[in-house]
């Protein structure tokens, strides 16, 4: 057998290596999270389940598996339904075995907490209901570290204990930042980013602002060039070019801001005669997609980082005129529905803007994605399971509504094998897990 001679490293050299190793570890630990290498990607909530608007990444995508690839006729099994939620379009969030949803009832904005079997746990008010044009609750809640955050239609931002519904603090963001309400009322679904909660008052003192999520105190503000008003959209959080960024919409622009300082990074035109920028921006593969109806329509901008400077270059436009539905970006394809002229569904190539597939058997609506399927809800209350990229139907049914107003605008929610669908006063829970 071969023999090996073990060499002994001198004690002095071992000590030097140890010291150098400790210095390297200390230096790496001292770096801020923003300075460490990261992929350019959406930044997820640290909470489980479906803890905020459009899910963990605010992109309408779930990583759940073990779901049915095809629905039986007449659709998946209904587990339960709740009525009496009040008027509203807000989607539920689901986290730690609780469902949180809002509705306008008898002059109040009410936040409801149910368990996952639909049993009421508590209810609490966050100021006044919206009783003018299109009355009803607008925004979804956001969950973080045992607390709920919600913005009502009048600009009252409330922080509640998620276990009890007890209010911890509240702030009037329009008053604080000298903003004014918009025609159909504030609708923003708040973004919680670490220790901060982000809101968009569109005021003279701030286009967007970060508040300390524990106290409600102002942490940073984004300058508002030209006194741009807020819109009905909700922001996304992502990492690009070594920076953490927020993409959002005002009444006249798509814009981006530094998530750590609030500094305005870009603005692009995004305006129609009603000031109705509603759809959440979409980020993917180094590009941001904005859409507004009537004028600008769907536009994709490629990002370019040059040091700390980030610029946008328009790549393509598409006749999509999405309003409430936003879209889903998946494997190089954007899935979204038009609103007025192309009032049906599209699969659009993310690189070129060319239409790959169309589906006209649903009207305008919203979709989420999980386990190889799109879950679509159109404004008439029709629900479909579609197979991307061809949009082949793998199941469908219609919500059991006594009266239809053609405004099923709440987005679907999927968590733990259950599909939640809201239509104003009612919430349905369907079993979509594979058995």
VMD Tcl script that draws the C-alpha trace (Angstrom):
set ca {
  {0.00 0.00 0.00}
  {1.25 3.53 -0.65}
  {2.38 5.56 2.30}
  {1.62 9.25 2.94}
  {3.70 11.71 4.89}
  {1.66 14.21 6.93}
  {3.17 17.69 6.84}
  {2.76 19.87 9.88}
  {1.87 23.54 9.31}
  {3.90 25.79 11.62}
  {1.90 27.30 14.48}
  {2.71 30.84 13.31}
  {1.25 30.13 9.82}
  {-1.85 28.55 11.34}
  {-2.38 31.70 13.43}
  {-2.00 33.96 10.39}
  {-4.56 31.90 8.43}
  {-6.97 32.03 11.36}
  {-6.66 35.81 11.67}
  {-7.14 36.36 7.94}
  {-10.19 34.09 7.98}
  {-11.75 35.99 10.86}
  {-11.08 39.32 9.14}
  {-12.79 38.09 5.94}
  {-15.84 36.80 7.85}
  {-16.18 40.08 9.77}
  {-15.91 42.09 6.57}
  {-18.58 40.02 4.83}
  {-20.91 40.31 7.81}
  {-20.46 44.09 7.88}
  {-21.77 44.50 4.34}
  {-25.32 45.79 4.06}
  {-27.84 43.46 2.39}
  {-27.97 45.80 -0.60}
  {-24.22 45.46 -1.18}
  {-24.21 41.66 -1.31}
  {-24.60 39.95 -4.69}
  {-28.21 39.13 -5.53}
  {-30.10 38.16 -8.64}
  {-32.31 40.71 -10.35}
  {-35.71 39.53 -9.18}
  {-38.90 40.33 -7.33}
  {-38.52 40.45 -3.56}
  {-40.94 38.24 -1.64}
  {-42.72 38.83 1.62}
  {-41.12 36.92 4.47}
  {-44.54 35.77 5.66}
  {-46.16 32.42 4.77}
  {-49.26 31.83 2.68}
  {-50.80 34.67 0.65}
  {-49.96 37.60 2.96}
  {-50.49 40.57 0.64}
  {-51.99 41.82 -2.61}
  {-51.37 39.33 -5.46}
  {-49.44 36.91 -3.28}
  {-45.93 36.48 -1.84}
  {-44.19 38.38 -4.68}
  {-47.16 40.61 -5.63}
  {-47.09 39.00 -9.08}
  {-50.10 36.67 -8.90}
  {-47.91 33.55 -8.81}
  {-48.00 30.76 -6.22}
  {-45.37 28.02 -5.86}
  {-47.92 25.51 -4.56}
  {-47.94 22.02 -6.06}
  {-50.34 19.11 -5.91}
  {-53.27 20.95 -7.47}
  {-55.81 19.57 -9.94}
  {-54.69 19.85 -13.54}
  {-58.29 19.60 -14.73}
  {-61.60 20.37 -13.05}
  {-64.61 18.09 -13.12}
  {-67.97 19.34 -14.36}
  {-69.45 21.55 -12.90}
  {-66.20 22.72 -11.27}
  {-64.18 22.05 -8.10}
  {-65.92 21.24 -4.82}
  {-67.30 24.18 -2.88}
  {-66.08 23.98 0.72}
  {-67.97 26.95 2.11}
  {-69.27 30.43 1.38}
  {-69.77 33.54 3.47}
  {-72.10 36.42 2.80}
  {-72.69 39.69 4.64}
  {-69.18 40.97 3.91}
  {-70.49 44.28 2.62}
  {-69.92 46.08 -0.64}
  {-66.42 45.88 -2.04}
  {-63.85 44.62 -4.55}
  {-60.96 43.89 -2.20}
  {-59.33 40.47 -2.38}
  {-58.66 38.43 0.76}
  {-55.24 37.62 2.15}
  {-54.56 34.27 3.85}
  {-51.81 33.72 6.40}
  {-51.26 31.47 9.43}
  {-54.71 29.92 9.23}
  {-56.55 33.24 9.02}
  {-58.38 35.02 6.20}
  {-58.54 38.82 6.26}
  {-60.92 40.72 3.97}
  {-62.65 44.11 3.93}
  {-66.10 45.42 3.10}
  {-68.17 48.59 3.50}
  {-71.10 48.19 5.89}
  {-73.45 50.86 7.28}
  {-71.01 53.71 6.83}
  {-67.90 51.90 8.05}
  {-64.96 50.20 6.39}
  {-64.94 46.83 8.13}
  {-61.99 44.43 8.31}
  {-63.06 40.83 8.87}
  {-60.95 37.95 10.19}
  {-62.09 34.36 9.54}
  {-60.47 31.02 10.07}
  {-59.89 28.88 6.98}
  {-63.25 27.19 7.51}
  {-65.04 30.52 7.24}
  {-65.77 31.02 10.94}
  {-65.65 34.62 12.15}
  {-62.78 35.43 14.52}
  {-63.17 39.19 14.82}
  {-64.19 42.34 12.98}
  {-62.93 45.90 13.28}
  {-63.47 49.24 11.56}
  {-60.93 51.36 9.72}
  {-62.72 54.66 9.38}
  {-65.56 55.53 7.04}
  {-66.91 53.64 4.06}
  {-66.73 55.09 0.55}
  {-70.30 56.08 -0.36}
  {-69.80 58.18 -3.49}
  {-69.33 56.90 -7.07}
  {-68.77 53.12 -7.10}
  {-69.31 52.65 -3.35}
  {-67.42 49.80 -1.70}
  {-64.15 48.72 -0.10}
  {-61.12 48.94 -2.35}
  {-57.78 47.81 -0.95}
  {-56.59 44.45 0.37}
  {-54.79 44.15 3.70}
  {-51.10 43.33 4.14}
  {-49.74 41.13 6.95}
  {-46.36 41.43 8.65}
  {-45.06 40.12 11.98}
  {-48.43 39.68 13.63}
  {-49.89 42.95 12.39}
  {-52.30 43.98 9.63}
  {-51.92 47.13 7.55}
  {-54.76 48.65 5.56}
  {-55.48 51.90 3.71}
  {-59.12 52.94 3.48}
  {-60.67 54.92 0.63}
  {-60.17 58.25 2.41}
  {-56.46 57.83 3.17}
  {-56.63 56.43 6.70}
  {-53.72 54.00 7.10}
  {-54.32 51.68 10.06}
  {-52.13 49.13 11.82}
  {-54.06 46.42 13.70}
  {-53.14 43.46 15.85}
  {-53.83 40.50 13.56}
  {-54.87 38.22 16.44}
  {-57.49 40.53 17.95}
  {-58.24 43.36 15.51}
  {-57.22 45.96 18.07}
  {-55.91 49.14 16.45}
  {-52.27 49.93 17.30}
  {-51.83 53.17 15.35}
  {-53.33 55.09 12.44}
  {-52.21 57.89 10.13}
  {-54.10 60.18 7.75}
  {-51.69 60.15 4.81}
  {-53.52 62.72 2.65}
  {-53.49 65.20 5.51}
  {-49.89 64.48 6.52}
  {-48.45 64.84 3.01}
  {-50.88 67.47 1.66}
  {-52.60 65.25 -0.87}
  {-56.20 65.12 -2.05}
  {-58.47 62.21 -2.77}
  {-59.08 61.08 -6.32}
  {-62.36 60.71 -8.20}
  {-63.07 57.09 -7.29}
  {-61.13 57.05 -4.00}
  {-57.82 55.66 -2.84}
  {-57.42 51.98 -3.70}
  {-53.76 51.21 -3.01}
  {-52.86 47.85 -1.48}
  {-50.03 48.71 0.90}
  {-46.53 47.28 0.52}
  {-44.66 46.23 3.67}
  {-40.89 46.30 3.14}
  {-38.99 45.10 6.18}
  {-39.50 47.71 8.94}
  {-41.47 50.06 6.66}
  {-44.94 50.29 5.17}
  {-45.13 52.09 1.81}
  {-48.04 54.33 0.75}
  {-48.62 56.79 -2.10}
  {-50.44 59.97 -1.02}
  {-49.58 61.91 -4.17}
  {-49.31 65.09 -2.14}
  {-47.22 68.26 -2.22}
  {-44.96 66.85 0.48}
  {-44.62 63.36 -0.97}
  {-45.50 61.38 -4.06}
  {-44.76 58.22 -2.10}
  {-43.79 57.75 1.55}
  {-42.42 55.10 3.89}
  {-43.77 54.91 7.42}
  {-42.26 53.01 10.32}
  {-44.48 49.96 10.54}
  {-44.21 49.85 14.35}
  {-45.08 53.50 15.03}
  {-46.43 55.15 11.88}
  {-43.71 57.81 11.86}
  {-42.40 59.03 8.50}
  {-39.11 57.37 7.46}
  {-38.61 58.76 3.94}
  {-40.52 60.53 1.19}
  {-40.34 60.58 -2.59}
  {-40.27 63.99 -4.23}
  {-43.38 64.84 -6.22}
  {-42.28 66.76 -9.33}
  {-45.19 68.64 -10.81}
  {-47.59 67.75 -7.98}
  {-48.55 64.43 -9.60}
  {-51.64 62.93 -7.97}
  {-51.90 59.38 -6.74}
  {-53.69 56.69 -8.77}
  {-55.53 53.44 -8.05}
  {-52.54 51.16 -8.55}
  {-50.41 49.19 -6.07}
  {-46.60 48.92 -6.03}
  {-44.16 46.04 -6.51}
  {-40.72 45.55 -4.94}
  {-37.75 44.11 -6.82}
  {-33.98 44.07 -7.08}
  {-32.13 45.31 -10.16}
  {-28.61 46.56 -10.78}
  {-27.63 46.07 -7.16}
  {-30.49 48.26 -5.92}
  {-33.84 47.55 -4.28}
  {-36.52 49.33 -6.28}
  {-40.23 50.04 -6.15}
  {-42.23 50.31 -9.38}
  {-45.57 52.09 -9.15}
  {-48.03 54.40 -10.92}
  {-49.25 57.92 -10.29}
  {-52.16 59.50 -12.13}
  {-49.88 60.58 -14.99}
  {-46.78 58.39 -14.88}
  {-45.26 55.02 -14.31}
  {-42.40 55.64 -11.90}
  {-39.65 53.90 -9.96}
  {-38.10 54.79 -6.62}
  {-35.24 53.55 -4.49}
  {-36.76 51.35 -1.78}
  {-34.17 52.35 0.81}
  {-34.12 56.12 0.34}
  {-37.33 56.95 -1.53}
  {-35.35 58.79 -4.23}
  {-37.17 59.01 -7.55}
  {-35.30 56.92 -10.14}
  {-37.47 57.19 -13.28}
  {-40.76 58.45 -14.68}
  {-42.44 57.48 -17.96}
  {-45.72 58.83 -19.43}
  {-48.79 56.86 -18.38}
  {-51.86 59.02 -18.66}
  {-55.44 58.87 -19.84}
  {-58.25 61.40 -19.59}
  {-59.64 59.83 -16.40}
  {-56.35 59.46 -14.51}
  {-57.21 55.79 -14.04}
  {-53.90 53.98 -13.71}
  {-55.11 50.88 -11.90}
  {-53.14 47.78 -12.87}
  {-50.13 46.83 -10.79}
  {-46.85 47.10 -12.74}
  {-45.14 43.84 -13.73}
  {-41.41 43.13 -13.49}
  {-39.48 40.35 -15.21}
  {-36.18 39.67 -16.98}
  {-34.86 43.20 -16.49}
  {-37.98 44.95 -17.77}
  {-41.03 46.73 -16.32}
  {-44.49 46.62 -17.90}
  {-47.05 49.39 -17.37}
  {-50.56 49.49 -18.78}
  {-53.35 52.03 -18.79}
  {-56.58 52.11 -20.85}
  {-57.74 54.56 -23.53}
  {-54.41 56.23 -24.40}
  {-51.00 54.76 -23.56}
  {-52.08 51.07 -23.48}
  {-49.58 48.29 -22.67}
  {-45.89 49.28 -22.72}
  {-42.75 47.38 -21.80}
  {-39.57 49.22 -20.78}
  {-36.17 47.58 -20.53}
  {-34.01 48.70 -17.63}
  {-30.33 49.57 -17.95}
  {-27.99 50.09 -15.00}
  {-24.94 52.31 -15.37}
  {-23.36 52.53 -11.95}
  {-26.06 53.87 -9.64}
  {-28.04 55.32 -12.54}
  {-30.92 53.35 -14.03}
  {-32.52 54.32 -17.33}
  {-35.55 52.96 -19.19}
  {-35.88 52.25 -22.89}
  {-39.28 51.56 -24.43}
  {-39.20 48.13 -26.09}
  {-42.73 47.62 -27.41}
  {-46.39 48.51 -27.13}
  {-49.45 46.29 -27.30}
  {-53.14 47.16 -27.74}
  {-53.97 45.66 -24.34}
  {-56.01 48.22 -22.39}
  {-56.14 46.41 -19.06}
  {-57.83 48.23 -16.18}
  {-58.32 46.19 -12.99}
  {-56.76 42.89 -14.03}
  {-53.00 43.53 -14.21}
  {-51.36 40.35 -15.57}
  {-49.07 37.39 -14.95}
  {-45.51 37.12 -16.33}
  {-44.38 33.52 -16.69}
  {-41.61 31.83 -18.70}
  {-41.16 34.69 -21.15}
  {-44.90 35.29 -21.68}
  {-47.31 37.92 -20.33}
  {-50.88 36.74 -19.71}
  {-53.46 39.50 -19.44}
  {-56.91 40.61 -20.55}
  {-58.07 43.71 -22.40}
  {-60.88 45.91 -21.19}
  {-62.80 47.81 -23.90}
  {-61.59 47.09 -27.43}
  {-59.80 43.74 -27.07}
  {-62.12 42.56 -24.27}
  {-60.57 39.09 -24.05}
  {-57.34 37.31 -22.99}
  {-53.88 37.35 -24.53}
  {-50.55 35.55 -24.25}
  {-47.91 38.11 -25.27}
  {-44.23 37.49 -25.97}
  {-42.26 39.42 -23.32}
  {-39.32 40.12 -25.65}
  {-41.15 41.27 -28.77}
  {-44.68 42.27 -27.70}
  {-46.15 39.94 -30.32}
  {-49.38 38.10 -29.54}
  {-48.73 34.36 -29.23}
  {-52.23 33.18 -28.32}
  {-55.70 34.63 -27.74}
  {-58.71 33.37 -25.79}
  {-62.08 35.07 -26.29}
  {-64.35 32.79 -24.26}
  {-63.86 34.94 -21.13}
  {-64.32 38.68 -20.85}
  {-61.93 41.03 -19.05}
  {-60.74 39.96 -15.62}
  {-57.83 38.89 -13.42}
  {-55.69 35.77 -13.17}
  {-53.24 34.03 -10.86}
  {-50.93 31.10 -11.58}
  {-50.09 27.91 -9.69}
  {-48.87 24.42 -10.58}
  {-48.92 24.75 -14.38}
  {-52.33 26.44 -14.59}
  {-53.86 29.91 -14.76}
  {-56.88 30.58 -12.54}
  {-59.02 33.26 -14.19}
  {-62.02 35.22 -12.92}
  {-63.79 37.50 -15.39}
  {-65.97 40.49 -14.56}
  {-69.17 38.51 -15.15}
  {-68.25 35.94 -12.49}
  {-67.02 33.23 -14.89}
  {-64.11 31.17 -13.59}
  {-61.73 29.19 -15.81}
  {-58.69 26.96 -15.42}
  {-56.38 27.55 -18.41}
  {-53.29 25.73 -19.59}
  {-50.47 28.08 -20.60}
  {-49.14 28.97 -23.05}
  {-52.00 28.01 -25.39}
  {-54.79 29.05 -22.97}
  {-56.52 25.70 -23.45}
  {-59.51 25.31 -21.10}
  {-59.08 22.65 -18.39}
  {-62.18 23.48 -16.42}
  {-64.71 26.22 -15.86}
  {-67.77 27.24 -13.86}
  {-69.74 30.37 -13.00}
  {-70.10 31.84 -9.53}
  {-73.61 31.15 -8.18}
  {-74.83 34.75 -8.15}
  {-78.44 35.82 -7.78}
  {-77.71 39.19 -9.35}
  {-74.82 40.21 -11.59}
  {-73.44 43.71 -12.00}
  {-70.57 42.79 -14.35}
  {-67.98 43.94 -11.84}
  {-66.34 40.85 -10.34}
  {-63.07 42.78 -10.02}
  {-61.54 41.14 -6.95}
  {-58.50 39.04 -7.88}
  {-58.50 35.28 -7.20}
  {-56.45 34.03 -4.23}
  {-54.95 30.55 -3.80}
  {-53.51 29.14 -0.58}
  {-53.07 25.60 0.75}
  {-55.05 24.01 -2.06}
  {-58.00 26.37 -1.68}
  {-59.22 28.90 -4.21}
  {-60.90 32.03 -2.78}
  {-63.20 34.11 -4.97}
  {-64.90 37.31 -3.86}
  {-67.90 39.04 -5.42}
  {-68.98 42.02 -3.32}
  {-70.96 40.68 -0.37}
  {-69.83 37.05 -0.80}
  {-66.66 34.99 -0.49}
  {-66.46 31.44 -1.84}
  {-63.83 28.84 -0.94}
  {-63.22 25.96 -3.41}
  {-61.10 22.84 -3.00}
  {-58.64 22.68 -5.92}
  {-56.15 20.22 -4.39}
  {-55.44 16.96 -6.19}
  {-56.88 14.02 -4.26}
}
mol new
graphics top color blue
foreach p $ca { graphics top sphere $p radius 0.5 }
foreach p [lrange $ca 0 end-1] q [lrange $ca 1 end] { graphics top cylinder $p $q radius 0.2 }
display resetview
